[in-house]
């Protein structure tokens, strides 16, 4: 039996930003629904949508050379304890984050990091070669300086953060619909969502928090770039865990000669298979963009790039030679970028909104981005202005030529996902 149910607001995409937006909306509006599929158990044979938040670790920190992203992160991190307390789910691990090295940071980035650390009163310190070797003897950095942010930095478990946000949203009255949106169209004064279960849902307002798959429902695509990424995992033996117990997260600019220009690294994290893994990733300069939802699905099914995995292994073993005997495997990921360097949080058509394109920085700041999206829907303003002048309130807008977007009414084999 197919259903047709009415809501005031439907959030499509049950990932980090979508679940955060649903939590805020459910606290202030009646008849809110959060619609999105569960994580697939078999990636290779799953022909639907994927999300990059299907993981156990994402770096979080306040310190950023961009003042807006530092603000988004600070507001989100300040809210972590409240989310953990209200949901009963712990997801934040303040192990610290090391950023460097000073000599390879481009332009004024080092000074900008110092300025942002001071502005946010962040507990951060500069470590030289001797102090780096003393605190982290398992790393081989070379001679240089790095920033270490402590209590407000580390990693979040994105799966658990999503669970926490959804639990609170449900407790506040939101309905969770474990289905995939296939089609979206406007009927009179309402939006109609068709799902893979054959059900139809109506709402006055729709919020698309659907990440790299957002354009699957839009006749005229939003102008963001999609980059396939590969992450590498090194299994950590139990006898190594004690030695690595104080390991921070790392964001590091690499010297010439590596395939990657920079990398990030996570400390040993326990995964569902019962093993601990160190994860490393980065931006490969020769990565190609994707603009087709079916290609995205194929990318996740195929498991990532063998070449990029080899490049990441070279970087990891240069930094941590003692992992040379570890077992390695890799997985796919995607990131989405806009030309502005900020997400799109905007009204696309009357009653149709989006919060997408996280620019590789949105996981840690997802709570604040979800809050901003909720304010945009409820009050039709950015919800963000503490450090911006009035003329900069529009940093989240889609370019004007795309503000009125026609929605396709045909069904798509590949539907919508949530962004990491």
C-alpha positions as YAML, in Angstrom:
chain: A
units: angstrom
residues:
- id: 1
  name: UNK
  ca: [0.00, 0.00, 0.00]
- id: 2
  name: UNK
  ca: [1.52, 3.31, -1.10]
- id: 3
  name: UNK
  ca: [1.26, 6.29, 1.21]
- id: 4
  name: UNK
  ca: [0.77, 10.01, 0.66]
- id: 5
  name: UNK
  ca: [1.66, 11.99, 3.77]
- id: 6
  name: UNK
  ca: [1.82, 15.73, 4.32]
- id: 7
  name: UNK
  ca: [4.46, 17.64, 6.28]
- id: 8
  name: UNK
  ca: [5.36, 21.27, 6.74]
- id: 9
  name: UNK
  ca: [9.06, 20.66, 6.01]
- id: 10
  name: UNK
  ca: [10.89, 17.67, 4.57]
- id: 11
  name: UNK
  ca: [14.67, 17.49, 4.86]
- id: 12
  name: UNK
  ca: [15.99, 15.19, 2.12]
- id: 13
  name: UNK
  ca: [19.39, 13.76, 3.02]
- id: 14
  name: UNK
  ca: [20.02, 12.22, 6.42]
- id: 15
  name: UNK
  ca: [23.73, 12.93, 6.67]
- id: 16
  name: UNK
  ca: [25.65, 15.38, 8.83]
- id: 17
  name: UNK
  ca: [24.10, 18.64, 7.62]
- id: 18
  name: UNK
  ca: [20.63, 17.21, 7.02]
- id: 19
  name: UNK
  ca: [20.38, 15.59, 10.44]
- id: 20
  name: UNK
  ca: [21.57, 18.81, 12.11]
- id: 21
  name: UNK
  ca: [19.03, 20.88, 10.19]
- id: 22
  name: UNK
  ca: [16.26, 18.43, 11.11]
- id: 23
  name: UNK
  ca: [17.17, 18.73, 14.80]
- id: 24
  name: UNK
  ca: [16.88, 22.51, 14.71]
- id: 25
  name: UNK
  ca: [13.73, 22.52, 12.58]
- id: 26
  name: UNK
  ca: [12.00, 19.95, 14.79]
- id: 27
  name: UNK
  ca: [12.58, 22.19, 17.77]
- id: 28
  name: UNK
  ca: [10.76, 25.11, 16.17]
- id: 29
  name: UNK
  ca: [8.30, 23.71, 13.63]
- id: 30
  name: UNK
  ca: [5.60, 21.05, 13.60]
- id: 31
  name: UNK
  ca: [5.38, 18.22, 11.07]
- id: 32
  name: UNK
  ca: [9.07, 17.95, 10.15]
- id: 33
  name: UNK
  ca: [10.37, 14.87, 8.35]
- id: 34
  name: UNK
  ca: [13.92, 13.68, 7.66]
- id: 35
  name: UNK
  ca: [14.08, 11.47, 4.59]
- id: 36
  name: UNK
  ca: [17.08, 9.38, 3.58]
- id: 37
  name: UNK
  ca: [18.19, 5.78, 3.12]
- id: 38
  name: UNK
  ca: [20.23, 3.71, 5.57]
- id: 39
  name: UNK
  ca: [23.89, 3.04, 4.90]
- id: 40
  name: UNK
  ca: [24.30, 0.23, 2.34]
- id: 41
  name: UNK
  ca: [25.88, -2.96, 3.68]
- id: 42
  name: UNK
  ca: [27.34, -4.06, 0.33]
- id: 43
  name: UNK
  ca: [28.99, -1.15, -1.47]
- id: 44
  name: UNK
  ca: [30.09, -3.15, -4.48]
- id: 45
  name: UNK
  ca: [26.57, -4.24, -5.42]
- id: 46
  name: UNK
  ca: [24.62, -1.21, -4.18]
- id: 47
  name: UNK
  ca: [23.28, 0.76, -7.18]
- id: 48
  name: UNK
  ca: [21.73, 3.60, -5.20]
- id: 49
  name: UNK
  ca: [23.29, 6.55, -3.44]
- id: 50
  name: UNK
  ca: [26.33, 6.80, -1.18]
- id: 51
  name: UNK
  ca: [27.65, 9.21, 1.39]
- id: 52
  name: UNK
  ca: [31.16, 10.01, 2.52]
- id: 53
  name: UNK
  ca: [30.11, 10.20, 6.18]
- id: 54
  name: UNK
  ca: [29.96, 6.40, 6.33]
- id: 55
  name: UNK
  ca: [33.09, 6.33, 8.47]
- id: 56
  name: UNK
  ca: [34.37, 6.42, 12.05]
- id: 57
  name: UNK
  ca: [36.54, 9.52, 11.94]
- id: 58
  name: UNK
  ca: [36.58, 13.11, 10.65]
- id: 59
  name: UNK
  ca: [39.01, 15.80, 11.78]
- id: 60
  name: UNK
  ca: [37.61, 18.67, 13.79]
- id: 61
  name: UNK
  ca: [39.36, 21.84, 14.88]
- id: 62
  name: UNK
  ca: [38.75, 25.57, 15.21]
- id: 63
  name: UNK
  ca: [42.05, 26.79, 13.79]
- id: 64
  name: UNK
  ca: [41.65, 27.70, 10.14]
- id: 65
  name: UNK
  ca: [43.24, 30.47, 8.11]
- id: 66
  name: UNK
  ca: [39.76, 31.37, 6.80]
- id: 67
  name: UNK
  ca: [37.87, 33.32, 9.51]
- id: 68
  name: UNK
  ca: [34.44, 32.17, 8.35]
- id: 69
  name: UNK
  ca: [35.31, 28.47, 8.48]
- id: 70
  name: UNK
  ca: [36.96, 29.00, 11.86]
- id: 71
  name: UNK
  ca: [33.70, 30.57, 13.07]
- id: 72
  name: UNK
  ca: [31.55, 27.75, 11.67]
- id: 73
  name: UNK
  ca: [33.78, 25.22, 13.41]
- id: 74
  name: UNK
  ca: [33.89, 27.10, 16.72]
- id: 75
  name: UNK
  ca: [30.11, 27.35, 16.91]
- id: 76
  name: UNK
  ca: [29.72, 23.67, 16.06]
- id: 77
  name: UNK
  ca: [32.37, 22.49, 18.53]
- id: 78
  name: UNK
  ca: [30.78, 24.58, 21.28]
- id: 79
  name: UNK
  ca: [27.56, 22.66, 20.63]
- id: 80
  name: UNK
  ca: [29.12, 19.17, 20.69]
- id: 81
  name: UNK
  ca: [28.69, 18.71, 24.49]
- id: 82
  name: UNK
  ca: [25.00, 19.67, 24.30]
- id: 83
  name: UNK
  ca: [24.37, 17.21, 21.47]
- id: 84
  name: UNK
  ca: [26.20, 14.44, 23.34]
- id: 85
  name: UNK
  ca: [24.30, 15.14, 26.55]
- id: 86
  name: UNK
  ca: [20.84, 15.34, 24.96]
- id: 87
  name: UNK
  ca: [21.35, 12.27, 22.78]
- id: 88
  name: UNK
  ca: [23.40, 10.15, 25.15]
- id: 89
  name: UNK
  ca: [25.81, 9.40, 22.28]
- id: 90
  name: UNK
  ca: [29.51, 10.30, 22.50]
- id: 91
  name: UNK
  ca: [31.08, 11.23, 19.17]
- id: 92
  name: UNK
  ca: [33.79, 13.84, 19.93]
- id: 93
  name: UNK
  ca: [37.34, 12.77, 20.78]
- id: 94
  name: UNK
  ca: [39.56, 15.79, 21.65]
- id: 95
  name: UNK
  ca: [42.93, 14.24, 20.79]
- id: 96
  name: UNK
  ca: [44.23, 17.49, 19.29]
- id: 97
  name: UNK
  ca: [45.20, 18.53, 15.77]
- id: 98
  name: UNK
  ca: [48.66, 19.33, 14.46]
- id: 99
  name: UNK
  ca: [48.94, 21.70, 11.47]
- id: 100
  name: UNK
  ca: [52.10, 22.52, 9.56]
- id: 101
  name: UNK
  ca: [54.81, 22.84, 8.62]
- id: 102
  name: UNK
  ca: [55.41, 26.57, 8.78]
- id: 103
  name: UNK
  ca: [57.88, 26.72, 5.88]
- id: 104
  name: UNK
  ca: [55.55, 25.02, 3.39]
- id: 105
  name: UNK
  ca: [52.35, 26.86, 4.22]
- id: 106
  name: UNK
  ca: [51.36, 29.10, 1.30]
- id: 107
  name: UNK
  ca: [51.22, 32.88, 1.54]
- id: 108
  name: UNK
  ca: [50.10, 34.30, 4.86]
- id: 109
  name: UNK
  ca: [48.50, 31.08, 6.14]
- id: 110
  name: UNK
  ca: [50.75, 30.68, 9.18]
- id: 111
  name: UNK
  ca: [50.04, 34.22, 10.40]
- id: 112
  name: UNK
  ca: [46.33, 33.75, 9.68]
- id: 113
  name: UNK
  ca: [46.28, 30.60, 11.82]
- id: 114
  name: UNK
  ca: [47.89, 32.52, 14.66]
- id: 115
  name: UNK
  ca: [45.37, 35.33, 14.30]
- id: 116
  name: UNK
  ca: [42.40, 32.96, 14.33]
- id: 117
  name: UNK
  ca: [43.77, 31.06, 17.31]
- id: 118
  name: UNK
  ca: [44.02, 34.33, 19.23]
- id: 119
  name: UNK
  ca: [40.59, 35.57, 18.13]
- id: 120
  name: UNK
  ca: [38.89, 32.37, 19.25]
- id: 121
  name: UNK
  ca: [41.01, 32.07, 22.42]
- id: 122
  name: UNK
  ca: [42.03, 28.61, 21.24]
- id: 123
  name: UNK
  ca: [44.41, 26.55, 23.35]
- id: 124
  name: UNK
  ca: [47.16, 26.18, 20.76]
- id: 125
  name: UNK
  ca: [50.94, 26.16, 20.86]
- id: 126
  name: UNK
  ca: [53.80, 26.24, 18.39]
- id: 127
  name: UNK
  ca: [56.06, 23.18, 18.50]
- id: 128
  name: UNK
  ca: [59.57, 23.16, 17.06]
- id: 129
  name: UNK
  ca: [61.61, 20.18, 15.88]
- id: 130
  name: UNK
  ca: [62.78, 19.06, 19.34]
- id: 131
  name: UNK
  ca: [59.33, 19.33, 20.92]
- id: 132
  name: UNK
  ca: [57.70, 17.49, 18.01]
- id: 133
  name: UNK
  ca: [60.20, 14.65, 18.36]
- id: 134
  name: UNK
  ca: [59.70, 14.54, 22.13]
- id: 135
  name: UNK
  ca: [55.90, 14.49, 22.08]
- id: 136
  name: UNK
  ca: [55.46, 12.37, 18.94]
- id: 137
  name: UNK
  ca: [58.52, 10.12, 18.54]
- id: 138
  name: UNK
  ca: [56.69, 7.87, 16.05]
- id: 139
  name: UNK
  ca: [56.48, 10.72, 13.47]
- id: 140
  name: UNK
  ca: [59.38, 11.72, 11.22]
- id: 141
  name: UNK
  ca: [58.69, 15.38, 10.47]
- id: 142
  name: UNK
  ca: [62.11, 16.89, 9.80]
- id: 143
  name: UNK
  ca: [63.12, 20.37, 10.91]
- id: 144
  name: UNK
  ca: [60.17, 22.73, 11.08]
- id: 145
  name: UNK
  ca: [57.46, 24.28, 13.25]
- id: 146
  name: UNK
  ca: [53.84, 23.22, 13.62]
- id: 147
  name: UNK
  ca: [50.70, 24.38, 15.43]
- id: 148
  name: UNK
  ca: [49.08, 22.04, 17.96]
- id: 149
  name: UNK
  ca: [45.46, 22.81, 18.89]
- id: 150
  name: UNK
  ca: [44.39, 20.83, 21.94]
- id: 151
  name: UNK
  ca: [41.04, 20.68, 23.76]
- id: 152
  name: UNK
  ca: [38.90, 21.96, 20.90]
- id: 153
  name: UNK
  ca: [40.45, 19.73, 18.24]
- id: 154
  name: UNK
  ca: [40.60, 16.04, 17.44]
- id: 155
  name: UNK
  ca: [38.08, 13.93, 15.59]
- id: 156
  name: UNK
  ca: [34.38, 13.24, 15.49]
- id: 157
  name: UNK
  ca: [32.75, 9.93, 14.68]
- id: 158
  name: UNK
  ca: [30.45, 11.01, 11.83]
- id: 159
  name: UNK
  ca: [28.22, 7.94, 12.04]
- id: 160
  name: UNK
  ca: [27.61, 8.59, 15.73]
- id: 161
  name: UNK
  ca: [27.10, 12.32, 15.23]
- id: 162
  name: UNK
  ca: [24.40, 11.60, 12.67]
- id: 163
  name: UNK
  ca: [22.78, 9.10, 15.05]
- id: 164
  name: UNK
  ca: [22.87, 11.70, 17.84]
- id: 165
  name: UNK
  ca: [21.30, 14.43, 15.72]
- id: 166
  name: UNK
  ca: [18.58, 12.08, 14.46]
- id: 167
  name: UNK
  ca: [17.78, 10.84, 17.97]
- id: 168
  name: UNK
  ca: [17.29, 14.39, 19.20]
- id: 169
  name: UNK
  ca: [15.24, 15.33, 16.14]
- id: 170
  name: UNK
  ca: [12.96, 12.34, 16.76]
- id: 171
  name: UNK
  ca: [12.62, 13.22, 20.43]
- id: 172
  name: UNK
  ca: [11.54, 16.69, 19.34]
- id: 173
  name: UNK
  ca: [8.85, 15.27, 17.08]
- id: 174
  name: UNK
  ca: [10.50, 14.79, 13.70]
- id: 175
  name: UNK
  ca: [9.49, 11.76, 11.65]
- id: 176
  name: UNK
  ca: [12.34, 9.75, 10.15]
- id: 177
  name: UNK
  ca: [11.61, 8.16, 6.77]
- id: 178
  name: UNK
  ca: [14.22, 5.53, 5.73]
- id: 179
  name: UNK
  ca: [13.63, 5.90, 2.01]
- id: 180
  name: UNK
  ca: [15.41, 7.39, -1.00]
- id: 181
  name: UNK
  ca: [14.03, 10.38, -2.89]
- id: 182
  name: UNK
  ca: [13.68, 9.58, -6.59]
- id: 183
  name: UNK
  ca: [11.67, 12.49, -7.91]
- id: 184
  name: UNK
  ca: [10.72, 15.98, -6.83]
- id: 185
  name: UNK
  ca: [8.14, 18.30, -8.34]
- id: 186
  name: UNK
  ca: [5.92, 21.20, -7.39]
- id: 187
  name: UNK
  ca: [2.14, 20.79, -7.24]
- id: 188
  name: UNK
  ca: [0.13, 23.94, -6.55]
- id: 189
  name: UNK
  ca: [1.47, 25.26, -3.24]
- id: 190
  name: UNK
  ca: [3.22, 22.07, -2.16]
- id: 191
  name: UNK
  ca: [6.26, 20.04, -3.14]
- id: 192
  name: UNK
  ca: [5.86, 16.35, -3.87]
- id: 193
  name: UNK
  ca: [8.60, 13.81, -3.14]
- id: 194
  name: UNK
  ca: [8.44, 10.36, -4.74]
- id: 195
  name: UNK
  ca: [10.53, 7.64, -3.08]
- id: 196
  name: UNK
  ca: [11.98, 4.26, -3.93]
- id: 197
  name: UNK
  ca: [9.26, 2.65, -1.78]
- id: 198
  name: UNK
  ca: [6.58, 4.01, -4.08]
- id: 199
  name: UNK
  ca: [5.40, 6.51, -1.48]
- id: 200
  name: UNK
  ca: [4.64, 10.19, -2.03]
- id: 201
  name: UNK
  ca: [5.24, 12.89, 0.55]
- id: 202
  name: UNK
  ca: [3.98, 16.47, 0.36]
- id: 203
  name: UNK
  ca: [5.50, 19.49, 2.05]
- id: 204
  name: UNK
  ca: [5.29, 23.26, 1.94]
- id: 205
  name: UNK
  ca: [9.08, 23.44, 2.07]
- id: 206
  name: UNK
  ca: [11.88, 21.09, 1.03]
- id: 207
  name: UNK
  ca: [15.51, 21.25, 2.15]
- id: 208
  name: UNK
  ca: [17.98, 19.31, 0.00]
- id: 209
  name: UNK
  ca: [21.00, 18.24, 2.06]
- id: 210
  name: UNK
  ca: [22.05, 15.72, -0.52]
- id: 211
  name: UNK
  ca: [25.73, 16.36, -1.10]
- id: 212
  name: UNK
  ca: [27.36, 15.23, -4.31]
- id: 213
  name: UNK
  ca: [24.07, 13.71, -5.53]
- id: 214
  name: UNK
  ca: [22.07, 16.95, -5.27]
- id: 215
  name: UNK
  ca: [22.00, 17.61, -9.01]
- id: 216
  name: UNK
  ca: [20.32, 14.24, -9.65]
- id: 217
  name: UNK
  ca: [16.96, 15.97, -9.11]
- id: 218
  name: UNK
  ca: [17.70, 19.34, -10.65]
- id: 219
  name: UNK
  ca: [17.07, 20.05, -14.32]
- id: 220
  name: UNK
  ca: [19.65, 22.84, -14.26]
- id: 221
  name: UNK
  ca: [22.58, 21.68, -12.12]
- id: 222
  name: UNK
  ca: [24.06, 23.71, -9.32]
- id: 223
  name: UNK
  ca: [27.59, 24.91, -10.16]
- id: 224
  name: UNK
  ca: [29.67, 22.87, -7.76]
- id: 225
  name: UNK
  ca: [32.58, 20.59, -8.57]
- id: 226
  name: UNK
  ca: [32.71, 16.96, -7.47]
- id: 227
  name: UNK
  ca: [36.12, 15.39, -6.86]
- id: 228
  name: UNK
  ca: [36.63, 11.66, -6.30]
- id: 229
  name: UNK
  ca: [38.97, 10.94, -3.42]
- id: 230
  name: UNK
  ca: [40.65, 7.83, -2.05]
- id: 231
  name: UNK
  ca: [41.51, 7.22, 1.60]
- id: 232
  name: UNK
  ca: [44.03, 4.65, 2.85]
- id: 233
  name: UNK
  ca: [43.79, 2.64, 6.08]
- id: 234
  name: UNK
  ca: [46.76, 1.08, 7.90]
- id: 235
  name: UNK
  ca: [45.85, -1.57, 10.45]
- id: 236
  name: UNK
  ca: [47.46, -0.99, 13.85]
- id: 237
  name: UNK
  ca: [48.49, -4.03, 15.89]
- id: 238
  name: UNK
  ca: [47.38, -4.19, 19.51]
- id: 239
  name: UNK
  ca: [50.99, -3.98, 20.70]
- id: 240
  name: UNK
  ca: [51.35, -0.63, 18.90]
- id: 241
  name: UNK
  ca: [48.28, 1.04, 20.42]
- id: 242
  name: UNK
  ca: [49.97, 2.09, 23.66]
- id: 243
  name: UNK
  ca: [52.84, 3.72, 21.76]
- id: 244
  name: UNK
  ca: [50.38, 5.67, 19.60]
- id: 245
  name: UNK
  ca: [47.93, 6.56, 22.39]
- id: 246
  name: UNK
  ca: [48.69, 10.30, 22.39]
- id: 247
  name: UNK
  ca: [48.62, 10.67, 18.60]
- id: 248
  name: UNK
  ca: [46.82, 13.81, 17.34]
- id: 249
  name: UNK
  ca: [45.18, 14.35, 13.99]
- id: 250
  name: UNK
  ca: [47.43, 15.96, 11.40]
- id: 251
  name: UNK
  ca: [46.95, 18.40, 8.52]
- id: 252
  name: UNK
  ca: [50.23, 18.75, 6.65]
- id: 253
  name: UNK
  ca: [51.57, 20.44, 3.52]
- id: 254
  name: UNK
  ca: [53.94, 18.08, 1.71]
- id: 255
  name: UNK
  ca: [57.31, 18.75, 0.15]
- id: 256
  name: UNK
  ca: [57.73, 18.51, -3.64]
- id: 257
  name: UNK
  ca: [58.17, 15.00, -4.93]
- id: 258
  name: UNK
  ca: [54.98, 13.45, -3.60]
- id: 259
  name: UNK
  ca: [51.94, 12.93, -5.80]
- id: 260
  name: UNK
  ca: [49.84, 14.82, -3.23]
- id: 261
  name: UNK
  ca: [50.32, 18.46, -2.27]
- id: 262
  name: UNK
  ca: [48.97, 17.93, 1.25]
- id: 263
  name: UNK
  ca: [47.60, 15.23, 3.49]
- id: 264
  name: UNK
  ca: [45.53, 14.64, 6.60]
- id: 265
  name: UNK
  ca: [45.98, 11.79, 9.06]
- id: 266
  name: UNK
  ca: [43.82, 10.31, 11.81]
- id: 267
  name: UNK
  ca: [45.14, 8.48, 14.90]
- id: 268
  name: UNK
  ca: [44.23, 4.81, 15.50]
- id: 269
  name: UNK
  ca: [40.43, 4.54, 15.57]
- id: 270
  name: UNK
  ca: [38.40, 1.43, 16.35]
- id: 271
  name: UNK
  ca: [36.32, 0.30, 13.37]
- id: 272
  name: UNK
  ca: [33.31, -2.05, 13.30]
- id: 273
  name: UNK
  ca: [35.51, -5.01, 12.30]
- id: 274
  name: UNK
  ca: [37.18, -4.86, 15.72]
- id: 275
  name: UNK
  ca: [40.52, -3.48, 14.48]
- id: 276
  name: UNK
  ca: [42.16, -0.08, 14.88]
- id: 277
  name: UNK
  ca: [43.25, 1.82, 11.78]
- id: 278
  name: UNK
  ca: [45.27, 4.93, 11.03]
- id: 279
  name: UNK
  ca: [43.64, 6.73, 8.12]
- id: 280
  name: UNK
  ca: [45.36, 9.03, 5.64]
- id: 281
  name: UNK
  ca: [43.94, 11.07, 2.78]
- id: 282
  name: UNK
  ca: [44.70, 14.13, 0.72]
- id: 283
  name: UNK
  ca: [44.06, 16.11, -2.42]
- id: 284
  name: UNK
  ca: [45.71, 14.67, -5.51]
- id: 285
  name: UNK
  ca: [46.37, 17.51, -7.99]
- id: 286
  name: UNK
  ca: [45.49, 15.37, -11.01]
- id: 287
  name: UNK
  ca: [42.05, 14.31, -9.76]
- id: 288
  name: UNK
  ca: [39.29, 14.62, -12.34]
- id: 289
  name: UNK
  ca: [35.90, 16.13, -11.58]
- id: 290
  name: UNK
  ca: [32.64, 14.22, -11.89]
- id: 291
  name: UNK
  ca: [29.34, 15.63, -13.10]
- id: 292
  name: UNK
  ca: [27.15, 12.56, -13.43]
- id: 293
  name: UNK
  ca: [25.34, 10.76, -10.61]
- id: 294
  name: UNK
  ca: [25.77, 7.35, -12.21]
- id: 295
  name: UNK
  ca: [29.54, 7.90, -12.35]
- id: 296
  name: UNK
  ca: [29.46, 8.74, -8.65]
- id: 297
  name: UNK
  ca: [27.75, 5.45, -7.87]
- id: 298
  name: UNK
  ca: [30.29, 3.56, -9.98]
- id: 299
  name: UNK
  ca: [33.12, 5.31, -8.16]
- id: 300
  name: UNK
  ca: [31.88, 4.06, -4.78]
- id: 301
  name: UNK
  ca: [31.20, 0.59, -6.15]
- id: 302
  name: UNK
  ca: [34.71, 0.27, -7.59]
- id: 303
  name: UNK
  ca: [36.43, 1.10, -4.31]
- id: 304
  name: UNK
  ca: [38.62, 4.08, -5.14]
- id: 305
  name: UNK
  ca: [41.93, 4.57, -6.95]
- id: 306
  name: UNK
  ca: [44.75, 2.03, -6.65]
- id: 307
  name: UNK
  ca: [47.24, 4.65, -7.86]
- id: 308
  name: UNK
  ca: [46.20, 7.20, -5.25]
- id: 309
  name: UNK
  ca: [46.27, 4.52, -2.55]
- id: 310
  name: UNK
  ca: [49.90, 3.76, -3.46]
- id: 311
  name: UNK
  ca: [50.72, 7.47, -3.30]
- id: 312
  name: UNK
  ca: [49.14, 7.77, 0.14]
- id: 313
  name: UNK
  ca: [51.02, 4.71, 1.37]
- id: 314
  name: UNK
  ca: [54.30, 6.30, 0.29]
- id: 315
  name: UNK
  ca: [53.45, 9.45, 2.26]
- id: 316
  name: UNK
  ca: [52.37, 7.49, 5.33]
- id: 317
  name: UNK
  ca: [55.48, 5.31, 5.45]
- id: 318
  name: UNK
  ca: [57.70, 8.37, 4.98]
- id: 319
  name: UNK
  ca: [56.03, 9.88, 8.06]
- id: 320
  name: UNK
  ca: [55.70, 6.62, 10.05]
- id: 321
  name: UNK
  ca: [58.25, 4.03, 8.85]
- id: 322
  name: UNK
  ca: [57.30, 1.60, 11.62]
- id: 323
  name: UNK
  ca: [53.98, 0.94, 9.85]
- id: 324
  name: UNK
  ca: [55.80, -0.79, 6.99]
- id: 325
  name: UNK
  ca: [54.54, -4.23, 8.05]
- id: 326
  name: UNK
  ca: [50.92, -3.12, 8.47]
- id: 327
  name: UNK
  ca: [48.00, -4.42, 6.45]
- id: 328
  name: UNK
  ca: [46.57, -1.75, 4.14]
- id: 329
  name: UNK
  ca: [43.27, -1.22, 2.36]
- id: 330
  name: UNK
  ca: [41.60, 1.77, 0.73]
- id: 331
  name: UNK
  ca: [38.11, 3.14, 0.21]
- id: 332
  name: UNK
  ca: [36.45, 5.77, -1.99]
- id: 333
  name: UNK
  ca: [35.21, 9.19, -0.94]
- id: 334
  name: UNK
  ca: [34.04, 12.35, -2.71]
- id: 335
  name: UNK
  ca: [34.29, 16.04, -1.94]
- id: 336
  name: UNK
  ca: [32.27, 18.91, -3.37]
- id: 337
  name: UNK
  ca: [33.51, 22.45, -3.93]
- id: 338
  name: UNK
  ca: [32.02, 25.78, -4.97]
- id: 339
  name: UNK
  ca: [33.95, 28.62, -6.57]
- id: 340
  name: UNK
  ca: [33.33, 30.79, -3.51]
- id: 341
  name: UNK
  ca: [34.79, 28.21, -1.13]
- id: 342
  name: UNK
  ca: [31.57, 28.18, 0.91]
- id: 343
  name: UNK
  ca: [28.53, 25.87, 0.80]
- id: 344
  name: UNK
  ca: [25.33, 26.71, -1.00]
- id: 345
  name: UNK
  ca: [22.65, 27.45, 1.60]
- id: 346
  name: UNK
  ca: [19.94, 29.15, -0.37]
- id: 347
  name: UNK
  ca: [16.38, 29.11, -1.69]
- id: 348
  name: UNK
  ca: [16.39, 27.70, -5.23]
- id: 349
  name: UNK
  ca: [12.69, 28.13, -5.95]
- id: 350
  name: UNK
  ca: [9.66, 29.04, -3.88]
- id: 351
  name: UNK
  ca: [9.78, 26.66, -0.94]
- id: 352
  name: UNK
  ca: [12.77, 24.70, -2.25]
- id: 353
  name: UNK
  ca: [16.05, 25.11, -0.36]
- id: 354
  name: UNK
  ca: [19.45, 23.49, -0.39]
- id: 355
  name: UNK
  ca: [22.42, 23.13, 1.94]
- id: 356
  name: UNK
  ca: [25.11, 21.36, -0.04]
- id: 357
  name: UNK
  ca: [28.71, 21.47, -1.30]
- id: 358
  name: UNK
  ca: [30.79, 21.38, 1.87]
- id: 359
  name: UNK
  ca: [34.11, 22.27, 0.21]
- id: 360
  name: UNK
  ca: [35.91, 19.47, 2.05]
- id: 361
  name: UNK
  ca: [35.42, 21.24, 5.39]
- id: 362
  name: UNK
  ca: [31.83, 20.68, 6.41]
- id: 363
  name: UNK
  ca: [31.91, 17.56, 8.61]
- id: 364
  name: UNK
  ca: [33.30, 19.32, 11.67]
- id: 365
  name: UNK
  ca: [31.08, 22.35, 11.07]
- id: 366
  name: UNK
  ca: [27.95, 20.47, 10.05]
- id: 367
  name: UNK
  ca: [25.94, 21.45, 13.10]
- id: 368
  name: UNK
  ca: [26.36, 25.15, 12.42]
- id: 369
  name: UNK
  ca: [25.69, 24.72, 8.70]
- id: 370
  name: UNK
  ca: [22.51, 22.80, 9.54]
- id: 371
  name: UNK
  ca: [21.50, 25.56, 11.94]
- id: 372
  name: UNK
  ca: [22.07, 28.22, 9.28]
- id: 373
  name: UNK
  ca: [19.96, 26.22, 6.83]
- id: 374
  name: UNK
  ca: [17.15, 25.97, 9.38]
- id: 375
  name: UNK
  ca: [17.23, 29.75, 9.92]
- id: 376
  name: UNK
  ca: [17.13, 30.31, 6.17]
- id: 377
  name: UNK
  ca: [13.95, 28.24, 5.96]
- id: 378
  name: UNK
  ca: [12.22, 29.57, 9.06]
- id: 379
  name: UNK
  ca: [13.22, 33.23, 8.87]
- id: 380
  name: UNK
  ca: [14.63, 33.59, 5.34]
- id: 381
  name: UNK
  ca: [17.98, 34.98, 6.40]
- id: 382
  name: UNK
  ca: [21.45, 33.51, 6.65]
- id: 383
  name: UNK
  ca: [21.41, 33.01, 10.41]
- id: 384
  name: UNK
  ca: [25.08, 33.96, 10.38]
- id: 385
  name: UNK
  ca: [26.41, 37.43, 10.91]
- id: 386
  name: UNK
  ca: [28.53, 37.74, 14.01]
- id: 387
  name: UNK
  ca: [31.80, 38.29, 12.15]
- id: 388
  name: UNK
  ca: [30.46, 39.49, 8.83]
- id: 389
  name: UNK
  ca: [29.38, 42.89, 7.67]
- id: 390
  name: UNK
  ca: [25.88, 43.15, 6.21]
- id: 391
  name: UNK
  ca: [27.08, 43.03, 2.60]
- id: 392
  name: UNK
  ca: [28.70, 39.63, 3.21]
- id: 393
  name: UNK
  ca: [25.52, 37.87, 4.37]
- id: 394
  name: UNK
  ca: [25.21, 36.41, 0.89]
- id: 395
  name: UNK
  ca: [28.26, 34.15, 0.92]
- id: 396
  name: UNK
  ca: [26.04, 31.06, 0.82]
- id: 397
  name: UNK
  ca: [23.98, 32.12, -2.20]
- id: 398
  name: UNK
  ca: [23.78, 30.22, -5.45]
- id: 399
  name: UNK
  ca: [24.75, 32.51, -8.39]
- id: 400
  name: UNK
  ca: [21.78, 34.64, -9.45]
- id: 401
  name: UNK
  ca: [21.43, 33.01, -12.86]
- id: 402
  name: UNK
  ca: [20.57, 29.74, -11.14]
- id: 403
  name: UNK
  ca: [18.24, 31.01, -8.43]
- id: 404
  name: UNK
  ca: [15.17, 29.85, -10.39]
- id: 405
  name: UNK
  ca: [15.63, 26.19, -11.21]
- id: 406
  name: UNK
  ca: [13.27, 23.89, -13.07]
- id: 407
  name: UNK
  ca: [12.74, 20.50, -11.46]
- id: 408
  name: UNK
  ca: [12.68, 17.42, -13.63]
- id: 409
  name: UNK
  ca: [9.69, 15.12, -13.18]
- id: 410
  name: UNK
  ca: [11.27, 11.97, -14.54]
- id: 411
  name: UNK
  ca: [12.55, 9.31, -12.20]
- id: 412
  name: UNK
  ca: [16.25, 8.75, -11.75]
- id: 413
  name: UNK
  ca: [17.88, 5.39, -11.16]
- id: 414
  name: UNK
  ca: [20.42, 7.14, -8.98]
- id: 415
  name: UNK
  ca: [18.78, 9.24, -6.32]
- id: 416
  name: UNK
  ca: [19.96, 11.39, -3.49]
- id: 417
  name: UNK
  ca: [22.49, 10.95, -0.76]
- id: 418
  name: UNK
  ca: [23.74, 12.97, 2.17]
- id: 419
  name: UNK
  ca: [27.05, 14.69, 2.17]
- id: 420
  name: UNK
  ca: [29.84, 13.93, 4.55]
...
